Amino acid sequence: MNPYILATLLFGLGLGTTITFMSSHWLLAWMGLEINTLAIIPLMAQHHHPRAVEATTKYFLTQAAAAAMLLFAGTTNAWLTGQWHIQQMSHPLPITMITLALALKIGLAPLHSWLPEVLQGLDLTTGLILSTWQKLAPFALLLQFQPTNTTILIILGLFSTLVGGWGGLNQTQLRKILAYSSIAHLGWMILILQFSPSLTLLALITYIIMTSSTFLVFKLNKSTNINSLAISWAKAPALTSLAPLVLLSLGGLPPLTGFMPKWLILQELAKQDLAPTATLAALSALLSLYFYLRISYAMTLTMSPNNLTGTTPWRLPSTQFTFPLALTAVMATSLLPLTPATIALLTI
């Protein structure tokens, strides 16, 4: 892709998200989301392949439907209450409609079925943008208007954690596994949204760090399925040793960073007398942990080919820029000791 076009599209991507961040009017927020969607469409379709075009079309139709529903809900709210302001949503009907529209935008279950299909058709770099940056604008809206319908959020959250864990069990494609991982993590964020918005933000930030690291590991290895991970030892031995820690951090095991948001969310749910919800969420995390362990096993405990072809990549220096990978991998594995400082920041 022409660098000028790429720069323009990335600028559009940033601009759309920033407009949604700064908006207090539903029309402006909708406009930001639309700019965001229109900027990522050419990035998704840049590889002229039927699978990429199919993924782009599915993404466009889903996002267009969600944006139309959002605009309709905002207009309905203005009609019923005379208010366009995001933070002054009061009528339960538009609140429910906007919650569902944003759930469709980010891929919460049961509105999730587009996400694994779309992610599977993209290259790893665009998949990384879709899994991280594209979640920011809808979450900014969810955090601003604070949906008050507790039941629907808990149902969406629990359903997402269960579907995210269950759906990834039988997958061999890494991008689909990461899509289901995304659905499960989003479920945790939505569960805690109405009780502690700052915890939702913390969970989103840690999710972005860990997912970025995982995508960059797979990108460095040029791996798109589990079988191709077996030869990663010959390509990058040090990284192969670190990758299982990043994956187990995604699963939420102590003493890794991913344990921090899960720990605090379960603690807050218990404080809100939602012990059964917390128990179900914790059990669904075990399902996700299983497929992270499968990937870890494929990377580190399977024998890589010891022939000349298999060991060649080890002797060839990689030309990829690895600083973002190094930074995110360290953050994904070692931020748990900062939990007290994080709690202090959240309570300010």
N, C-alpha and C positions, 0 to 999 in steps of 0.2 A: 504493500500500500504506500502511496505517495506520502512522504513525511508531513507535508503541509496539510493534507487532508486528515491524516492521523491526529495531528496537533489540534486541528479545528474540532474534530469529533471528541477528543479528550477534554477540550475546553468546554464544549457543549455539555458533556457529561458532568463536569464539575459545576458549571453554571446552573444546570437544572436542579442539582442537589442543593446548591447554595440558596437558590430562590425559594425552594421548599423549606429550608431551614429558617430563613428570615421572614417567611410570610405569616401573617396573622389573619389573612382573608382566604376563604376556601377557594376562590377563583384563582388567586395567585399561586396557592399550593398546588392546585390541579395543573396550572400552566407549567410549574417547575417539574412535576412528574412527567408531563408530556414531552418537554424538552429532553429530559433524561432518557426516556424510552426511545425517542427518535434519534438520539445521538449514539445509542448502543446498537441499534439495528444494523447499520453498515459494518460495524466492527464484528458482529456475529456472522454476517454473510460474506466477509472478505475472502474466505476460501471458497472458490466456486465448486462446491461439492453438493450433490443432492441432499445429503444428510444435514449439512449446515443450513441450506436454504429451508429445509423442512423445520429445523429447530427455530430458525428466525421467524418463520411464518407462525408457528405455534406460540412463540413468545409474544409476537406483535398482537395477535388476536386476543390472547389472555390479558395482556396489559391494557389493550384498548377497552376491553369489556370492564375491567376493574376501574379504569379511569372514568368511563362513562357512568358507572354505578356511583363513583365518588362524587362526580359533578351533580348527578341527579339527587343524591342524598343531601349535598350542600344546598342545592336549590330548594329542596323540600323543607329543609330546616329554616331557610330564609322566609319561605312562604308561611310556615306554621308559627314561627317565633319572631320574624322580622330581624333576625341576626345572621350576618355572614361571618362573624368572628369565630375563629377556631376554638378559642378557650371558653366560649359562651354557648356551647352546645347543651341544650336542656331537654329537648324532646326525645323520648326513647326510640321512636321509629328511625329518624335519621342517624342516631348514634349507632344503632344495630347495623344499619345498612353500610355506614362508613367503616365500622369494624370489620364487616365481612369483605368489603371492597379492598381494604388494606391487607386482610388475611390472604385474599387471592393474589394481591400484588407481590407479597413476600413468599407465598407458597406454603401457608399453614394447612395442615390436614383439617377437614376433608377436601380442601380446595388446592391440593398439592400436586395432582397427577401430571401437571404440565412440567414441573421442575426437573425430575429425573430425565424425562425425554429431551428437554431442551438442553440440559447440561451435557448429555451424552453426545449431542451433535456439534459441540463447540470444541475449539482447541483449549488447552489448559490455561492460557493467559486470559482469554475472554471469559472462560469459566470462572477464573479467580475474581474478575471484576463483577460478574453476575452474582457470585456467592457472597461478596463482601460489600463493595461500594453500593450496589443496587439496593441493599437492605437499609441504608442509612436514612434516605428520605421518608419512606413509609414509617419507619420507627420514630423519626422526628415528629410526625403527625400523631402517631399513637401516644407518644409521651406528652404532647401538647394538649390534646383534647381529653385525655384521661377517661376512656370509656368506663361507664359506671355499671354496665350490665355484667355483674360478677359471674353469673352462671355461664353465660356464653363464652367468656374468656377462659374459664377453668375447663369447659368442655373442649374448646379449641386447643388449649395447651396440653391437656392429657392425651387427646386424640393424636396430636402431633408427635408427642414423645413416644407413644406406642407404635404409630405407623412408621416413624423414623427408625425405630429399632427393628421392627418386624420386617420392613421392606428391604433393608439392606442385607438381611441374612443370606439370601440365596444369590447375591450378585457376584459377578466376576469382573465387571467393568468398574474401574476405579472412580470414574466421574459419576456414575450412578450411586456408588457407595457414598461419595462425598455429598451428593444431593440429598440422600436419605439422612445423612449425618446433619446436614443443614436443617432439615425439617425437624429433627429431634431437638436440636439446640434452640431453634426458634420457639418450640413448644415450652421449654424451660423459661424462656424470656417472657412469654405471654402469661404463663401461670402466675408470675410474681408481679406483673405490670400494675395492677390496681392497688397492691399492698405496699410496694416499694419501687417506684420508678427508677430510683438511683441504682438499685440492684439489677434492673433490666438493662440499664446502660452499661454497668460493669460486665454483665454476662455477654452483651453484644461486643464490647471491646475485646474481651478475652477470646471470644469465638472468632473474631476477625484475625487476631494475631495467630491463633492456632491453625485456622484454615489456610491463611496465607502461607504459613510455613509448610503445610502438607502439600498444597498445590505446587509450591516451588520445588519441593523434593521430587515430586513426580515429573515436573517439567525438566529438571536437571537430568533425570534418568530417562527421559523421553518414554515414560511408561503410561500406557492407558488401560492395561488389564493386570490382574494379579500375577499371571504366569510370567509376564515380562519383568516383574520385580526381582526374580531369582538371580538375574545377572547384574543387579545393581552393585554387588560387592566388587565386581571387576571394574566398575566405572568410578565409584567414589566410596572407598572403604570407610573413611571417617564418617561420612554422612550416613552410610548404611547403619553404622553403630548408633547414631543419634536419632535416626528416623523412628524406631519403635517408641522412644521416649515421647516424641512429638505426638505420635498416634495414641499412646496411652493417656497423654495429657488431654487429647480430644475426648477420650472416654471418661475422663474425670477421676483418674486415680491419684491418690496422694503418693509422694510429696510433690506432684507436678502442678503447674499453674491451673490446669483445667479443673482441679478439685475445688479451687477457691469459690467460683460462682455457685457451683452445685451445693457446696457446704452451706453458704450463706442463704441460698434460696430455700433449702430444706429447713434451716433454722427459722427463717421468717414464716414459712408455711405452718410449722409447728406452733409458732407464737400466735398465729391467726386461727388456731383450733382446726386446722385442716390436715390432721395426721393421716387419714386415709389417702388424700390427694398426694401428700409428700411420699407416702409408702409406694404408691403406684408409680410415681415419677422415678423414684430411686430404683425400683425393680425394672422399669423400662430402660434405664441407663445400662443395665446388665446386658440387654439385647444388643445395644450399640457396641458395648465393650467387646462382645464376641467377634463382630466383624473387624474391629480394629486389631484384635489379636490375630485374626486370620491374615491380615495384611502384614503384620509384624513378623509372623511365622514365615510367610512367603519371602520376605526380604532377608531375614537373618539366619533362619534355621534350615533353609533348603540349600543344597549343594549347587554352587554356580559352576558352569562348564569350565573344565580345566584345560581345554585345548587351546591352540594358538589363537583361533578366532575369538574365543571367549575372553581371553586375557588381554587382547589388544587394546581395548579402551582404557585400561589402567595406565598404559604407557603413553597414551595420547593426551596432552594437556587440554582441559576443557576451555572453550572460549566464552562460556556463559558468565554473565555478571552475577556474582554470588553474594554480594554484600546484603541485599534484602533477605536472602535465605538465612545467612548467618545470624542476622539481627533477630528475625522472627523466631528462629529455632531456639535461640538462647532465651528469649522472652517466654516462649511456649513451655519451656521446661523448668524455669527457675524463679518465677515471680511469687510463688506461694508464701515465702517468708515475709513478703510485704503486706500480707492480709491485715495486720493490725493498723498499718498506715492507711490502707484502703478503706477500712471501716471508719477510721477517724475522718477521712475525707468525705465519705458518704453522709456522715452525720452533721456536717457543717451546714 
